[in-house]
Amino acid sequence: HGDHGAQALAEMLRHNHTLEALVLQKNNITDRGAEAFAEMLKSNHTLTVLDLMVNNITDHGAQAIAEMLKENHTLTTLYLNENNISDRGAKALRDVAKERRPHISIRGI
């Protein structure tokens, strides 16, 4: 649970070549965990679905994810429903989604 687990999982997934979908709903993941996943996804070319619904990610984490999406072209579906992302974080994500459309679907922003 939480950022410690998210960071450990993100480190392990850097070299993942099989897992395609990861569901981490209700794990109390904050911006630290979101940053760890964003960093991992810069080099992971297998994961296509990441579900981070119902966590505690804010605009800072959303910005890290948005930056990652500029480099990662494998992730196609991202769930961020019920986090603490304001219009500012949502705009950063929507801007990247527009560039990558139709290759990315971001839910919950």
Number of C-alpha atoms within 10 A of each C-alpha: 10 16 18 13 13 22 20 13 15 22 15 11 19 17 13 16 11 10 11 14 15 13 13 18 17 15 17 18 25 19 20 19 24 26 23 21 25 23 19 22 24 18 15 21 18 18 20 19 19 20 17 23 22 18 22 22 25 18 20 17 24 27 22 21 26 22 17 20 22 13 11 20 16 18 20 19 16 21 20 22 18 16 22 17 21 12 12 14 21 19 17 17 21 18 11 18 19 12 12 15 11 9 13 20 17 18 12 13 17
